[in-house]
């Protein structure tokens, strides 16, 4: 008698079987769309990366040749370096400013209006920032004129190739700070006020309240924002294109390229044959890179959940 009972227990009870039957009808369509729209294109890109192909003629097998080309290509080295700089330097600056704004906005009168002002750059098209940068930081722009009035004659060449990467990162930080501040503030608003009142009675200053109350209780949202930043930083494209000073990727200096720019230029070159296999290989490397960064980030930011 014990053996049949063990067999029935292994198969699960009626509730477990009913839950299993109800699971797939609900999840199946979502999994099908996910496989069709995400997994299938990724698999096709990985398969295309093993060939030399211009998109029209016959595909020629190259194996790992496209990946070897990426290792030897200085343009791809610049692209990866700039992408990592945007990810690390831009990320540190963005979240540092977001935390400072969170510290100020929590106790600020009219904080909803301030959030709207901070969020506004996220609604503006990147084309506006490219035009504004050319106007403000040009050789005869308002910024240099103001510096001349202050007695500074040797004004920086803001839009030179050497300074463009820093200008691009600064613009990205400016446009992204309000977005992440808004998300973090939405989590901070859910923290009970009595915790802050108790901390104030204990003599905690603003930094101590942020460190011991705000940050731990909004840590899960902060970790999600960090993942969102990691994914978005690998897809930076239009800001770099506009700061490069042209409507085509070929006009943008190679020193400012990101991996997204490299993929686009390889697939749609201005005056040469498309290299779809090389573009697919660069896209696969970018996917692996962002996957590794996300895994490392999730591992570093893993903490026990704080419950009230």
Backbone bond lengths (Angstrom), bond angles and torsions (degrees), N, CA, C in turn:
res aa  C-N    CA-C-N  psi(-1)  N-CA   C-N-CA  omega(-1)  CA-C   N-CA-C  phi
1 X - - - 1.461 - - 1.514 111.46 -
2 X 1.356 116.52 -29.03 1.455 119.60 -177.28 1.522 111.22 -68.53
3 X 1.346 115.73 -35.82 1.470 118.65 -177.92 1.523 112.22 -65.03
4 X 1.357 120.67 -47.20 1.464 119.68 177.02 1.523 112.88 -60.11
5 X 1.345 117.77 -36.66 1.467 119.33 179.31 1.511 110.72 -65.65
6 X 1.345 115.98 -39.60 1.456 119.08 178.38 1.517 110.24 -65.83
7 X 1.316 117.46 -37.03 1.462 120.67 179.51 1.528 110.97 -66.33
8 X 1.354 116.79 -42.05 1.457 119.89 178.17 1.523 111.04 -65.66
9 X 1.347 116.20 -37.31 1.465 119.35 178.96 1.523 110.93 -65.81
10 X 1.369 115.59 -36.83 1.461 119.25 179.57 1.514 111.14 -66.16
11 X 1.354 115.74 -36.73 1.473 118.64 179.73 1.521 111.63 -75.21
12 X 1.327 118.84 -15.95 1.446 121.85 -179.14 1.509 111.24 89.97
13 X 1.313 115.45 156.79 1.444 120.91 -179.45 1.512 111.90 -79.54
14 X 1.321 117.10 -179.89 1.473 120.65 -178.93 1.523 112.91 -62.93
15 X 1.355 117.29 -35.33 1.466 119.36 179.36 1.521 111.39 -66.20
16 X 1.344 115.64 -40.03 1.460 118.87 179.47 1.522 110.95 -65.77
17 X 1.341 116.50 -41.48 1.472 119.44 179.99 1.525 110.28 -67.27
18 X 1.333 117.37 -38.52 1.459 120.00 178.48 1.527 110.79 -65.98
19 X 1.330 117.52 -40.16 1.463 120.53 177.80 1.521 110.78 -64.34
20 X 1.339 116.65 -38.17 1.463 119.84 178.51 1.528 111.27 -65.35
21 X 1.342 116.91 -39.23 1.470 119.73 178.79 1.526 111.34 -67.52
22 X 1.341 117.66 -33.70 1.457 120.54 -179.81 1.527 112.40 -80.70
23 X 1.323 117.52 -18.34 1.470 120.69 -175.54 1.523 111.96 -67.54
24 X 1.329 116.66 -50.85 1.459 120.07 -172.34 1.521 114.08 -68.97
25 X 1.332 121.44 -37.07 1.471 118.66 175.96 1.526 113.85 -60.33
26 X 1.334 117.17 -31.01 1.460 120.18 179.32 1.533 111.63 -82.48
27 X 1.315 116.61 -42.13 1.465 120.86 -174.90 1.524 111.87 -86.14
28 X 1.334 117.87 -27.31 1.460 121.07 -175.35 1.520 114.73 -55.21
29 X 1.337 120.10 -49.72 1.475 119.40 179.55 1.520 113.14 -60.46
30 X 1.331 117.46 -40.05 1.467 120.25 178.66 1.521 110.95 -64.67
31 X 1.332 116.67 -41.23 1.462 119.61 178.10 1.527 111.45 -66.13
32 X 1.333 116.68 -36.76 1.466 119.86 178.61 1.529 110.90 -64.79
33 X 1.331 117.08 -45.10 1.464 120.18 177.50 1.529 110.97 -63.51
34 X 1.322 116.46 -40.82 1.460 120.29 179.47 1.527 111.02 -62.52
35 X 1.324 116.15 -44.27 1.460 119.56 179.17 1.527 111.60 -66.20
36 X 1.332 116.69 -38.39 1.461 120.59 -177.87 1.520 112.45 -72.45
37 X 1.328 117.59 -41.05 1.457 121.42 -172.43 1.526 113.73 -94.25
38 X 1.339 118.04 -17.23 1.452 119.99 -176.53 1.527 112.49 -124.19
39 X 1.322 116.94 -56.81 1.465 118.88 -175.44 1.526 111.93 -66.73
40 X 1.338 117.14 -42.40 1.467 119.65 -179.72 1.530 112.08 -63.46
41 X 1.342 121.05 -45.68 1.464 119.58 176.57 1.522 113.34 -62.52
42 X 1.337 116.81 -36.68 1.469 118.96 178.03 1.523 110.52 -64.43
43 X 1.337 116.35 -44.01 1.463 119.93 178.03 1.526 111.63 -63.39
44 X 1.336 117.24 -40.04 1.467 120.53 179.16 1.531 110.83 -66.58
45 X 1.319 117.08 -38.91 1.464 120.11 177.43 1.523 110.92 -64.91
46 X 1.326 117.12 -42.12 1.459 119.87 178.04 1.530 111.23 -63.46
47 X 1.328 116.57 -38.21 1.471 120.21 177.90 1.529 110.68 -68.83
48 X 1.334 117.71 -41.96 1.470 121.27 179.29 1.514 111.34 -64.92
49 X 1.333 118.24 -31.26 1.460 121.03 -178.53 1.516 113.10 -64.56
50 X 1.313 117.04 -13.37 1.473 120.59 179.65 1.528 111.99 -91.59
51 X 1.327 117.49 4.16 1.462 121.43 -176.29 1.529 110.35 -126.48
52 X 1.333 114.08 158.97 1.465 121.53 167.68 1.523 106.69 -98.56
53 X 1.342 115.84 121.06 1.459 119.02 -171.99 1.520 109.52 -152.57
54 X 1.328 115.31 135.81 1.464 120.12 178.19 1.526 112.32 -100.74
55 X 1.317 116.80 4.77 1.442 120.65 178.72 1.509 114.39 91.58
56 X 1.336 118.15 -9.99 1.464 121.09 -177.92 1.520 112.41 -126.78
57 X 1.320 117.01 -44.99 1.456 120.75 -177.43 1.518 112.66 -82.66
58 X 1.329 114.57 -167.06 1.460 120.24 179.49 1.525 110.30 -73.80
59 X 1.310 115.80 148.33 1.457 121.39 178.81 1.526 109.30 -84.05
60 X 1.329 116.48 133.26 1.464 122.66 -179.28 1.528 108.81 -110.89
61 X 1.326 114.74 127.94 1.457 119.87 -177.20 1.524 110.91 -66.31
62 X 1.349 116.23 131.42 1.460 120.92 177.01 1.527 112.14 -125.26
63 X 1.310 116.72 -10.47 1.456 118.71 -177.07 1.519 110.51 64.29
64 X 1.322 115.63 -125.11 1.464 120.95 179.22 1.525 111.68 -92.97
65 X 1.331 117.12 16.18 1.463 120.44 -177.98 1.518 112.92 -61.66
66 X 1.324 117.55 -38.54 1.460 119.85 179.20 1.526 111.36 -64.72
67 X 1.308 116.70 -36.27 1.460 119.72 178.64 1.527 111.10 -70.53
68 X 1.337 116.23 -33.77 1.465 119.34 174.80 1.520 110.62 -66.05
69 X 1.336 116.44 -37.71 1.467 119.92 176.38 1.514 111.12 -61.29
70 X 1.323 117.24 -39.54 1.463 120.53 178.43 1.524 111.15 -63.29
71 X 1.326 117.04 -38.79 1.462 120.48 179.49 1.520 111.90 -64.51
72 X 1.336 116.67 -30.55 1.467 121.13 -177.11 1.527 113.10 -95.13
73 X 1.321 118.15 -5.22 1.456 121.62 -173.36 1.529 110.04 -93.08
74 X 1.339 116.27 117.83 1.461 120.54 179.74 1.523 111.90 -65.49
75 X 1.333 116.94 -32.25 1.465 119.71 178.90 1.524 110.49 -62.78
76 X 1.316 116.61 -38.90 1.469 119.37 178.43 1.526 110.38 -70.07
77 X 1.324 117.31 -35.34 1.467 119.88 176.06 1.528 110.41 -60.79
78 X 1.344 116.84 -45.13 1.460 120.43 176.44 1.532 110.58 -60.13
79 X 1.321 116.23 -40.59 1.464 120.43 -177.70 1.529 111.21 -63.53
80 X 1.314 116.96 -46.03 1.469 120.43 -179.89 1.523 110.51 -66.00
81 X 1.342 116.48 -42.49 1.465 120.06 -179.81 1.520 111.24 -61.52
82 X 1.335 117.06 -45.81 1.461 120.24 179.85 1.522 111.78 -65.69
83 X 1.325 116.85 -37.18 1.462 119.94 178.33 1.522 111.12 -65.17
84 X 1.320 116.60 -42.22 1.471 119.98 178.45 1.529 110.60 -66.14
85 X 1.350 116.97 -37.79 1.470 119.28 177.28 1.521 111.04 -62.40
86 X 1.335 116.47 -43.78 1.458 119.79 177.98 1.518 110.10 -62.14
87 X 1.332 116.16 -41.65 1.460 120.85 -178.14 1.517 111.72 -65.07
88 X 1.328 117.38 -48.48 1.466 121.39 -173.10 1.530 111.27 -84.88
89 X 1.344 115.98 -59.52 1.468 119.46 -176.49 1.524 110.88 -65.02
90 X 1.342 115.51 -48.07 1.457 118.77 178.81 1.516 112.45 -63.38
91 X 1.333 116.67 -38.15 1.460 119.97 179.70 1.521 112.41 -65.82
92 X 1.326 116.99 -45.25 1.471 120.72 178.87 1.528 110.24 -60.87
93 X 1.341 116.70 -45.88 1.464 120.27 -179.71 1.530 111.15 -64.90
94 X 1.328 116.83 -43.36 1.469 120.27 -178.24 1.518 111.79 -61.77
95 X 1.325 117.31 -47.81 1.464 119.58 -176.14 1.523 111.78 -76.20
96 X 1.334 117.60 -29.29 1.466 119.10 175.06 1.524 110.32 -63.93
97 X 1.346 116.80 -45.33 1.465 120.27 178.17 1.526 110.47 -67.42
98 X 1.332 117.00 -38.68 1.468 119.92 179.08 1.524 111.46 -62.35
99 X 1.338 117.30 -40.37 1.458 119.90 178.36 1.529 111.21 -66.43
100 X 1.340 116.61 -40.36 1.464 119.52 177.67 1.529 110.95 -63.45
101 X 1.328 116.29 -41.74 1.465 119.58 177.75 1.524 111.22 -66.03
102 X 1.321 116.62 -37.96 1.467 119.95 177.02 1.517 110.79 -62.62
103 X 1.330 115.20 -40.03 1.462 120.42 178.86 1.523 111.04 -62.12
104 X 1.346 115.78 -37.96 1.467 120.16 -178.38 1.525 111.93 -81.66
105 X 1.324 117.30 -40.02 1.460 120.66 -173.23 1.522 113.24 -72.11
106 X 1.332 117.71 -26.26 1.467 118.91 -175.53 1.517 111.70 -61.82
107 X 1.317 117.15 -35.54 1.460 120.72 -177.19 1.528 111.83 -110.40
108 X 1.317 117.12 18.39 1.457 121.23 -174.01 1.522 110.39 -96.38
109 X 1.323 116.57 138.46 1.462 120.80 174.20 1.519 109.19 -75.25
110 X 1.332 116.43 137.99 1.456 120.07 -177.77 1.509 113.00 72.43
111 X 1.339 116.57 34.16 1.453 119.97 -175.88 1.525 112.51 -69.40
112 X 1.334 117.66 -25.88 1.457 118.94 178.81 1.530 110.63 -67.38
113 X 1.327 117.05 -39.44 1.462 120.28 176.47 1.525 110.23 -65.98
114 X 1.330 116.68 -40.58 1.463 119.96 179.05 1.522 111.00 -62.93
115 X 1.327 117.08 -38.86 1.471 119.97 177.51 1.518 110.54 -62.90
116 X 1.319 117.14 -40.77 1.469 119.96 179.69 1.518 111.09 -62.74
117 X 1.316 116.57 -40.41 1.468 120.47 178.79 1.527 110.15 -65.18
118 X 1.326 116.64 -42.89 1.464 120.26 -179.97 1.522 111.76 -66.12
119 X 1.329 116.30 -34.42 1.459 120.08 -176.80 1.533 112.33 -79.52
120 X 1.319 117.31 -17.64 1.466 121.03 -173.76 1.530 113.28 -56.83
121 X 1.358 121.75 -42.62 1.469 119.94 179.47 1.522 114.17 -56.63
122 X 1.340 117.84 -25.75 1.469 120.03 179.02 1.520 111.65 -68.59
123 X 1.340 117.31 -21.26 1.459 121.32 -177.29 1.525 112.25 -89.80
124 X 1.321 117.07 -9.88 1.458 121.34 -175.05 1.519 109.41 -89.60
125 X 1.322 116.29 137.49 1.458 121.68 178.51 1.522 110.72 -65.50
126 X 1.323 116.24 144.71 1.465 120.72 -178.47 1.522 112.16 -60.88
127 X 1.326 117.33 -25.82 1.462 120.31 178.65 1.521 111.24 -58.55
128 X 1.331 116.91 -34.94 1.464 121.36 -179.83 1.520 110.24 -63.65
129 X 1.338 116.70 -40.25 1.460 119.55 -179.00 1.532 111.56 -68.55
130 X 1.326 116.74 -35.64 1.458 119.30 176.79 1.515 111.98 -64.48
131 X 1.334 116.85 -43.66 1.464 121.03 178.06 1.525 110.49 -67.10
132 X 1.344 116.47 -42.82 1.460 119.86 -179.39 1.519 111.59 -63.76
133 X 1.335 117.65 -38.36 1.461 120.29 179.38 1.518 110.86 -64.45
134 X 1.345 116.74 -43.00 1.458 119.57 178.16 1.512 112.27 -62.68
135 X 1.328 117.62 -34.95 1.469 121.60 -179.59 1.529 111.65 -76.67
136 X 1.336 116.85 -45.85 1.462 120.37 -174.49 1.522 113.13 -75.34
137 X 1.327 116.58 -40.65 1.458 120.28 -171.61 1.519 113.86 -107.63
138 X 1.309 117.72 12.75 1.453 120.78 175.64 1.516 111.27 -67.25
139 X 1.352 117.75 167.95 1.477 120.60 -178.89 1.516 113.45 -55.69
140 X 1.337 117.74 -34.08 1.465 121.43 179.49 1.526 111.23 -111.96
141 X 1.319 117.33 23.46 1.448 121.64 -177.17 1.513 113.44 -78.64
142 X 1.325 117.11 171.55 1.469 121.12 -177.97 1.524 113.92 -58.71
143 X 1.344 118.34 -35.43 1.461 120.24 -177.96 1.521 110.67 -64.52
144 X 1.337 117.71 -47.11 1.457 120.33 179.78 1.522 111.60 -67.96
145 X 1.326 117.66 -35.59 1.464 120.22 177.76 1.525 110.65 -64.49
146 X 1.325 116.61 -39.44 1.456 120.00 178.45 1.529 110.74 -65.49
147 X 1.333 116.30 -40.12 1.465 119.67 177.47 1.524 111.15 -65.08
148 X 1.335 117.24 -36.75 1.464 120.21 177.02 1.522 111.25 -64.56
149 X 1.331 116.92 -38.65 1.464 120.40 177.50 1.523 111.67 -64.43
150 X 1.318 115.86 -29.09 1.469 120.16 178.66 1.525 112.42 -83.38
151 X 1.336 116.69 2.32 1.457 120.71 177.44 1.519 114.60 92.57
152 X 1.324 117.61 10.39 1.469 121.30 179.29 1.525 107.95 -97.90
153 X 1.323 115.62 106.82 1.462 119.66 -178.04 1.531 111.93 -88.09
154 X 1.344 116.99 -36.12 1.467 121.01 -179.32 1.525 108.85 -84.67
155 X 1.328 116.23 74.71 1.465 120.35 -178.13 1.531 109.66 -75.98
156 X 1.313 117.04 148.02 1.477 119.55 178.98 1.528 111.49 -66.91
157 X 1.304 115.38 151.09 1.465 120.89 172.74 1.526 107.26 -88.44
158 X 1.335 114.48 85.83 1.448 120.58 -170.54 1.528 112.86 -58.58
159 X 1.311 117.14 -38.95 1.457 121.53 -173.34 1.517 112.88 -99.80
160 X 1.336 117.42 18.54 1.463 119.70 174.39 1.518 109.88 -72.38
161 X 1.313 115.90 163.15 1.469 120.11 -176.99 1.528 111.18 -60.39
162 X 1.335 116.85 -36.22 1.465 119.92 -178.38 1.529 111.85 -68.22
163 X 1.324 117.22 -31.68 1.471 120.65 -176.91 1.528 113.42 -94.69
164 X 1.319 117.18 -11.69 1.465 119.37 -176.38 1.531 113.44 -60.65
165 X 1.342 120.28 -43.35 1.473 118.40 179.56 1.526 112.98 -57.26
166 X 1.350 116.91 -41.33 1.462 119.47 178.81 1.525 111.17 -67.20
167 X 1.338 117.38 -38.36 1.457 120.68 178.00 1.524 110.91 -64.58
168 X 1.327 116.31 -39.24 1.466 120.47 179.57 1.526 110.62 -64.72
169 X 1.332 116.67 -45.25 1.466 120.21 179.65 1.526 110.40 -63.34
170 X 1.338 116.75 -42.21 1.472 119.96 179.70 1.522 111.21 -61.62
171 X 1.333 116.92 -40.43 1.464 120.20 179.52 1.524 111.22 -67.35
172 X 1.329 116.46 -41.24 1.461 119.93 178.47 1.524 110.65 -62.76
173 X 1.328 116.70 -42.46 1.464 120.42 178.19 1.522 110.26 -61.94
174 X 1.337 116.38 -41.96 1.464 120.37 -179.71 1.529 111.57 -62.01
175 X 1.318 116.35 -43.62 1.465 119.54 -177.25 1.521 112.84 -75.82
176 X 1.336 117.70 -26.49 1.470 120.36 -174.70 1.520 113.63 -93.56
177 X 1.326 117.22 -22.01 1.469 119.70 -174.83 1.515 112.18 -59.72
178 X 1.325 117.20 -45.66 1.464 120.09 -179.46 1.515 112.55 -62.91
179 X 1.327 116.43 -35.97 1.467 120.72 -179.59 1.525 111.17 -63.17
180 X 1.334 116.45 -49.17 1.459 119.47 -177.28 1.526 111.53 -75.56
181 X 1.332 117.24 -30.02 1.459 119.33 175.06 1.522 110.69 -63.65
182 X 1.326 116.96 -39.85 1.462 120.79 179.21 1.522 111.43 -63.50
183 X 1.326 116.59 -42.04 1.468 119.78 179.62 1.525 111.21 -66.32
184 X 1.331 116.17 -45.06 1.464 119.55 -179.49 1.522 110.99 -65.14
185 X 1.348 116.66 -39.24 1.462 119.80 179.38 1.523 111.57 -65.54
186 X 1.326 117.25 -31.64 1.464 119.62 176.13 1.527 111.04 -62.62
187 X 1.342 116.63 -34.93 1.468 119.71 176.17 1.523 111.18 -75.11
188 X 1.330 116.36 -36.63 1.467 119.74 -179.18 1.529 110.61 -65.88
189 X 1.318 116.90 -33.84 1.470 120.06 179.68 1.521 112.44 -62.89
190 X 1.334 117.64 -21.06 1.470 120.79 -179.48 1.524 112.46 -85.10
191 X 1.327 117.48 -6.15 1.469 120.31 -179.66 1.524 108.64 -78.93
192 X 1.326 118.88 128.51 1.476 120.71 -178.76 1.528 111.61 -59.71
193 X 1.299 116.75 138.31 1.464 121.51 -178.00 1.525 112.42 -69.32
194 X 1.342 116.94 -23.63 1.462 117.74 -177.37 1.527 111.65 -66.51
195 X 1.347 117.04 -22.67 1.461 118.54 176.74 1.521 110.50 -67.54
196 X 1.326 116.71 -41.75 1.458 120.14 177.86 1.525 111.00 -68.13
197 X 1.333 116.60 -38.64 1.462 119.75 179.02 1.530 111.01 -63.77
198 X 1.321 116.37 -41.16 1.462 119.60 177.85 1.524 111.31 -65.44
199 X 1.355 116.15 -38.94 1.466 119.40 178.72 1.521 111.21 -65.68
200 X 1.340 117.34 -38.11 1.461 120.57 178.31 1.525 110.87 -65.03
201 X 1.331 116.10 -39.23 1.465 119.23 178.14 1.526 111.20 -65.04
202 X 1.326 116.09 -29.31 1.465 120.16 178.22 1.521 111.96 -81.76
203 X 1.329 117.06 -3.97 1.458 120.48 177.28 1.523 114.65 91.22
204 X 1.320 118.27 15.52 1.465 120.56 179.62 1.524 109.92 -74.13
205 X 1.334 116.23 135.82 1.459 120.06 177.07 1.527 109.92 -84.06
206 X 1.345 116.08 -177.93 1.472 120.33 -175.28 1.521 111.54 -62.38
207 X 1.347 117.43 -40.92 1.464 120.11 -179.45 1.532 110.39 -66.44
208 X 1.313 117.68 -41.05 1.462 120.34 -179.74 1.521 110.98 -66.83
209 X 1.339 117.56 -36.75 1.467 119.58 176.70 1.527 110.83 -66.34
210 X 1.327 116.25 -38.07 1.465 119.12 177.74 1.521 111.01 -67.07
211 X 1.310 116.61 -42.70 1.468 120.81 -175.47 1.521 112.56 -70.08
212 X 1.313 116.91 -40.12 1.463 119.98 -172.09 1.527 114.00 -99.99
213 X 1.330 117.42 -13.62 1.468 119.51 -179.31 1.523 110.94 -120.89
214 X 1.341 116.28 -60.02 1.467 119.86 -173.29 1.519 111.89 -63.13
215 X 1.318 117.18 -52.39 1.465 120.19 -175.13 1.525 113.22 -65.53
216 X 1.348 119.78 -47.46 1.478 117.96 179.43 1.530 113.64 -62.90
217 X 1.341 117.20 -38.33 1.454 119.74 -175.61 1.528 112.95 -81.52
218 X 1.314 117.70 -10.90 1.470 120.64 174.88 1.513 111.54 -116.30
219 X 1.322 117.38 16.39 1.459 121.58 -173.12 1.526 112.18 -64.36
220 X 1.319 117.70 -37.68 1.463 119.67 -179.71 1.526 111.06 -63.76
221 X 1.325 116.92 -40.14 1.464 120.13 177.85 1.520 110.25 -67.94
222 X 1.315 117.43 -39.49 1.469 120.74 178.04 1.525 110.72 -62.00
223 X 1.326 117.04 -40.76 1.466 119.74 179.02 1.523 111.65 -65.64
224 X 1.328 117.19 -36.71 1.466 120.47 176.01 1.528 109.96 -65.90
225 X 1.315 117.30 -41.74 1.468 120.78 177.42 1.527 110.76 -61.73
226 X 1.320 117.17 -37.72 1.459 120.08 178.73 1.523 111.17 -64.19
227 X 1.326 116.96 -38.97 1.462 120.10 177.08 1.534 110.19 -66.57
228 X 1.332 116.82 -42.87 1.461 120.22 178.14 1.520 110.90 -60.24
229 X 1.321 117.05 -41.04 1.467 120.47 177.92 1.530 110.73 -63.68
230 X 1.318 116.98 -42.90 1.462 120.54 -179.52 1.517 111.14 -59.94
231 X 1.321 116.95 -44.17 1.461 120.57 -179.41 1.522 110.97 -68.35
232 X 1.325 117.43 -43.44 1.468 120.23 -177.13 1.513 112.38 -70.27
233 X 1.324 118.66 -30.93 1.465 120.29 -178.29 1.520 112.06 -67.74
234 X 1.315 117.90 -27.14 1.465 120.95 178.90 1.531 110.58 -77.08
235 X 1.326 117.76 -16.80 1.464 121.51 -177.18 1.525 113.03 -102.46
236 X 1.333 117.97 12.05 1.466 120.68 -179.21 1.525 109.03 -64.38
237 X 1.322 116.42 125.33 1.466 120.35 -175.68 1.527 112.50 -140.41
238 X 1.336 117.22 -61.14 1.460 119.88 -168.91 1.521 112.45 -68.18
239 X 1.338 118.00 -33.29 1.466 120.26 178.58 1.525 110.10 -62.62
240 X 1.332 116.32 -43.75 1.463 120.54 179.62 1.518 110.47 -65.86
241 X 1.317 116.12 -41.09 1.465 120.28 -179.76 1.526 111.23 -62.28
242 X 1.315 117.50 -44.13 1.460 120.76 -177.38 1.519 112.02 -72.14
243 X 1.322 117.39 -38.73 1.451 119.32 177.23 1.526 111.34 -68.88
244 X 1.341 117.12 -23.39 1.460 120.05 176.48 1.504 113.12 -70.58
245 X 1.338 117.12 -14.44 1.455 119.98 172.61 1.497 114.80 89.05
246 X 1.321 119.15 28.92 1.454 119.04 179.41 1.503 112.14 -157.04
247 X 1.321 114.58 165.98 1.457 120.10 178.85 1.514 111.76 -89.40
248 X 1.323 117.73 -7.30 1.456 121.78 178.88 1.511 109.34 -122.20
249 X 1.329 115.92 153.87 1.464 120.66 -177.59 1.520 111.62 -64.28
250 X 1.342 117.59 -31.58 1.448 120.46 -177.26 1.517 112.55 -63.54
251 X 1.354 117.98 -21.90 1.456 120.84 178.91 1.525 112.25 -80.49
252 X 1.308 117.71 -21.55 1.460 120.95 -179.98 1.521 110.01 -74.61
253 X 1.343 118.10 133.41 1.469 120.39 179.06 1.519 111.26 -60.50
254 X 1.319 116.01 141.02 1.464 120.46 -179.69 1.525 110.92 -60.50
255 X 1.337 116.35 -30.38 1.466 119.95 -179.11 1.515 113.09 -63.40
256 X 1.334 117.68 -15.48 1.466 121.03 -179.59 1.523 112.77 -105.33
257 X 1.303 118.74 -2.05 1.471 121.21 -175.31 1.519 111.72 -63.81
258 X 1.318 115.04 148.52 1.456 123.05 167.19 1.530 108.18 -110.54
259 X 1.320 116.54 176.02 1.463 119.02 179.96 1.525 111.17 -63.89
260 X 1.329 117.29 -33.78 1.468 119.91 177.07 1.527 110.70 -64.43
261 X 1.335 116.86 -39.23 1.463 121.00 177.40 1.527 110.50 -64.65
262 X 1.330 116.16 -40.94 1.462 120.00 -179.34 1.521 110.53 -64.26
263 X 1.314 117.45 -43.07 1.464 120.74 179.21 1.526 110.32 -61.28
264 X 1.322 116.53 -44.46 1.471 119.78 -178.21 1.519 111.21 -65.99
265 X 1.324 117.88 -43.55 1.462 120.20 -178.20 1.531 111.17 -67.32
266 X 1.318 117.11 -34.55 1.470 119.40 178.34 1.527 110.71 -68.99
267 X 1.306 116.71 -35.75 1.466 120.03 -178.75 1.525 112.40 -81.54
268 X 1.331 116.92 -32.22 1.474 120.78 -176.86 1.525 110.14 -132.69
269 X 1.337 117.57 67.91 1.466 119.64 179.97 1.523 111.06 -69.87
270 X 1.329 115.38 157.40 1.464 119.67 -176.42 1.519 112.01 -77.33
271 X 1.325 117.59 -37.28 1.473 118.95 -172.62 1.519 112.52 -140.78
272 X 1.308 117.82 33.06 1.466 120.37 178.46 1.526 108.67 -148.68
273 X 1.320 115.02 178.99 1.457 121.05 -177.38 1.527 109.83 -75.82
274 X 1.318 119.09 134.89 1.467 120.38 177.08 1.522 111.92 -57.60
275 X 1.317 115.41 143.64 1.458 122.21 178.83 1.531 107.83 -120.71
276 X 1.323 114.35 77.73 1.454 118.82 -175.56 1.526 112.28 -69.03
277 X 1.322 116.92 -32.01 1.461 119.68 177.32 1.515 111.35 -65.59
278 X 1.337 116.41 -43.06 1.463 120.38 177.70 1.527 110.86 -66.47
279 X 1.329 116.63 -40.55 1.457 120.07 177.67 1.528 111.22 -62.55
280 X 1.331 117.11 -40.67 1.463 120.51 178.31 1.523 110.90 -65.67
281 X 1.332 116.75 -38.51 1.462 119.73 178.12 1.523 111.04 -64.19
282 X 1.340 116.78 -41.94 1.463 119.98 177.44 1.525 111.08 -64.26
283 X 1.338 116.51 -37.92 1.460 119.62 178.23 1.529 111.22 -66.28
284 X 1.328 117.16 -39.04 1.466 120.57 178.18 1.522 110.52 -65.00
285 X 1.342 117.05 -41.38 1.466 120.49 177.66 1.529 110.14 -62.67
286 X 1.328 116.57 -40.96 1.468 120.23 178.07 1.524 110.82 -62.34
287 X 1.342 116.40 -41.63 1.460 120.36 178.86 1.524 110.76 -63.31
288 X 1.319 116.71 -43.95 1.469 120.10 178.62 1.522 110.19 -63.60
289 X 1.338 116.45 -40.80 1.458 120.48 -179.02 1.518 111.47 -62.35
290 X 1.331 116.70 -46.88 1.463 118.87 -179.06 1.528 110.40 -68.59
291 X 1.342 117.45 -33.97 1.453 119.78 176.35 1.519 112.31 -63.42
292 X 1.334 116.65 -41.99 1.466 120.67 178.68 1.526 110.51 -65.04
293 X 1.338 116.34 -44.40 1.460 119.83 179.74 1.529 111.28 -62.28
294 X 1.324 116.97 -40.64 1.464 120.05 -179.69 1.525 110.58 -65.67
295 X 1.327 117.39 -42.13 1.460 120.41 178.77 1.520 111.45 -63.29
296 X 1.336 116.64 -43.91 1.463 120.00 178.60 1.522 110.41 -64.00
297 X 1.331 115.49 -42.43 1.460 120.07 -178.90 1.523 111.34 -63.91
298 X 1.329 116.94 -44.63 1.469 119.97 179.09 1.518 110.96 -64.13
299 X 1.335 116.62 -36.48 1.459 119.61 178.56 1.530 110.79 -67.03
300 X 1.346 116.15 -42.26 1.463 120.18 -178.57 1.520 111.67 -68.97
301 X 1.319 118.12 -33.80 1.462 121.90 -174.47 1.526 112.44 -96.28
302 X 1.315 118.19 7.56 1.458 120.92 -179.74 1.519 110.20 -72.74
303 X 1.308 116.18 122.74 1.456 122.64 177.94 1.517 109.43 -141.62
304 X 1.324 114.80 159.64 1.457 118.88 175.75 1.524 109.56 -68.85
305 X 1.319 114.77 140.77 1.465 120.07 -177.59 1.526 109.49 -68.86
306 X 1.355 113.46 133.29 1.455 119.73 177.29 1.520 108.19 -92.97
307 X 1.311 116.81 121.87 1.469 121.33 -179.41 1.522 109.67 -113.77
308 X 1.322 115.26 148.30 1.469 120.35 -178.74 1.526 109.91 -89.62
